[in-house]
């Protein structure tokens, strides 16, 4: 399970080092095979390939004649890239995906259980600000009885 948020730096080639605490789990969950793709919220998604496959298959099963389904196929599957960590535990983010998510020097790797989100620094701060702006309306339906 992937959890926690980490501020990381992209190098000149667009690579970032996966935090050591997640490297082994990613390597064992996917034998080093990872998938990066775009998300409608302008972040990137990083999945171990086995966790990505059922999502990809479900998206591809939707009708291409439905404009919403076609749009999500283009976004998720059309931008999906298979990547591998290098020997130093770094992952390359393709220029197209860096541009899509407006990634610059600092990025945020945010665990989401089965996968990670990768945010620009500004995008992550905007997400945090949106959470705090909700005030008492923080919990969505179904989580009203959540005790922290």
C-alpha positions as CSV (number, residue, x, y, z in Angstrom):
1,X,0.0,0.0,0.0
2,X,1.4,3.4,-1.0
3,X,0.7,6.3,1.3
4,X,2.3,9.6,2.3
5,X,3.4,12.6,0.4
6,X,7.0,13.4,-0.5
7,X,8.5,16.5,-2.1
8,X,11.0,15.4,-4.8
9,X,13.2,17.1,-7.3
10,X,13.3,16.4,-11.0
11,X,16.7,16.4,-12.5
12,X,17.7,18.0,-15.9
13,X,16.5,14.9,-17.8
14,X,13.1,14.8,-16.1
15,X,13.8,12.0,-13.7
16,X,13.0,11.7,-10.0
17,X,14.2,9.3,-7.4
18,X,11.5,7.0,-6.0
19,X,11.8,7.2,-2.2
20,X,13.6,4.2,-0.8
21,X,10.6,3.2,1.3
22,X,8.6,2.6,-1.9
23,X,11.2,1.2,-4.2
24,X,11.0,-2.4,-3.1
25,X,7.2,-2.5,-3.0
26,X,7.0,-1.0,-6.5
27,X,9.7,-3.4,-7.8
28,X,8.0,-6.5,-6.3
29,X,4.4,-5.4,-7.2
30,X,5.4,-4.9,-10.9
31,X,8.7,-6.6,-11.4
32,X,9.9,-3.1,-12.2
33,X,7.2,-2.4,-14.8
34,X,5.4,0.8,-14.1
35,X,2.8,2.9,-16.0
36,X,2.6,6.7,-16.0
37,X,-0.5,8.4,-17.4
38,X,-2.4,11.7,-17.2
39,X,-5.3,12.4,-14.9
40,X,-8.1,14.8,-15.5
41,X,-7.1,16.9,-12.5
42,X,-3.7,17.7,-14.3
43,X,-1.6,15.4,-12.2
44,X,0.0,12.2,-13.3
45,X,-0.8,8.7,-12.1
46,X,1.9,6.1,-11.4
47,X,0.8,2.5,-11.2
48,X,2.5,-0.8,-10.9
49,X,1.6,-2.4,-14.3
50,X,-0.5,-5.2,-12.7
51,X,-2.6,-2.6,-10.9
52,X,-3.0,-0.5,-14.1
53,X,-4.1,-3.3,-16.4
54,X,-7.7,-3.8,-15.0
55,X,-8.3,-0.1,-15.1
56,X,-7.0,0.2,-18.7
57,X,-9.2,-2.8,-19.7
58,X,-12.3,-1.3,-18.2
59,X,-11.6,2.1,-19.9
60,X,-11.0,0.4,-23.2
61,X,-14.3,-1.6,-22.9
62,X,-16.3,1.6,-23.0
63,X,-17.9,2.7,-26.3
64,X,-15.7,5.0,-28.4
65,X,-18.9,6.5,-29.8
66,X,-19.8,8.0,-26.4
67,X,-18.0,11.4,-26.3
68,X,-17.2,11.1,-22.6
69,X,-15.9,7.6,-22.9
70,X,-13.8,8.5,-25.9
71,X,-12.3,11.5,-24.1
72,X,-11.3,9.5,-21.0
73,X,-9.8,6.8,-23.3
74,X,-7.7,9.5,-25.0
75,X,-6.6,10.9,-21.7
76,X,-5.8,7.8,-19.7
77,X,-4.8,5.2,-22.3
78,X,-3.6,7.7,-24.9
79,X,-1.1,9.2,-22.5
80,X,-0.1,5.9,-20.8
81,X,3.6,5.1,-20.9
82,X,5.3,2.0,-19.7
83,X,8.4,3.0,-17.7
84,X,11.0,1.2,-15.5
85,X,13.0,2.5,-12.6
86,X,16.7,2.7,-13.4
87,X,19.4,1.0,-11.3
88,X,19.5,4.1,-9.0
89,X,15.7,3.9,-8.4
90,X,14.9,6.9,-10.6
91,X,11.9,7.2,-12.9
92,X,11.9,9.2,-16.1
93,X,8.8,11.4,-16.8
94,X,8.4,12.0,-20.6
95,X,8.4,15.6,-21.7
96,X,4.8,15.4,-22.9
97,X,3.6,14.2,-19.5
98,X,5.8,16.8,-17.7
99,X,4.2,19.5,-19.8
100,X,0.6,18.1,-19.3
101,X,1.0,18.2,-15.5
102,X,3.1,21.4,-15.5
103,X,5.9,19.7,-13.6
104,X,9.0,21.8,-13.0
105,X,11.8,21.3,-10.5
106,X,9.8,20.3,-7.4
107,X,7.1,17.6,-7.6
108,X,5.0,15.8,-5.1
109,X,4.6,12.0,-5.0
110,X,1.4,11.3,-3.2
111,X,0.4,7.7,-2.2
112,X,-3.1,6.7,-3.0
113,X,-3.1,3.1,-1.8
114,X,-2.7,1.1,-5.1
115,X,-0.9,3.9,-6.9
116,X,0.7,7.4,-6.7
117,X,-0.3,10.8,-7.9
118,X,2.5,13.1,-9.1
119,X,1.7,16.8,-8.7
120,X,3.5,20.0,-9.6
121,X,4.3,22.0,-6.5
122,X,1.7,24.6,-7.4
123,X,-0.9,21.9,-8.2
124,X,-0.4,20.1,-4.9
125,X,-0.7,23.4,-2.9
126,X,-3.9,24.1,-4.7
127,X,-5.3,20.7,-3.7
128,X,-4.4,21.3,-0.1
129,X,-6.0,24.7,-0.2
130,X,-9.2,23.2,-1.6
131,X,-9.4,20.7,1.2
132,X,-9.0,23.4,3.9
133,X,-11.5,25.6,2.1
134,X,-14.2,22.9,2.6
135,X,-14.3,23.5,6.3
136,X,-17.1,21.5,7.9
137,X,-18.1,20.0,4.6
138,X,-14.8,18.1,4.4
139,X,-16.3,14.5,4.4
140,X,-18.1,13.3,1.3
141,X,-21.3,11.1,1.5
142,X,-20.5,7.7,2.9
143,X,-17.7,8.9,5.2
144,X,-19.7,11.1,7.6
145,X,-19.1,8.7,10.5
146,X,-15.3,8.6,9.9
147,X,-13.5,9.0,13.2
148,X,-9.9,10.2,13.1
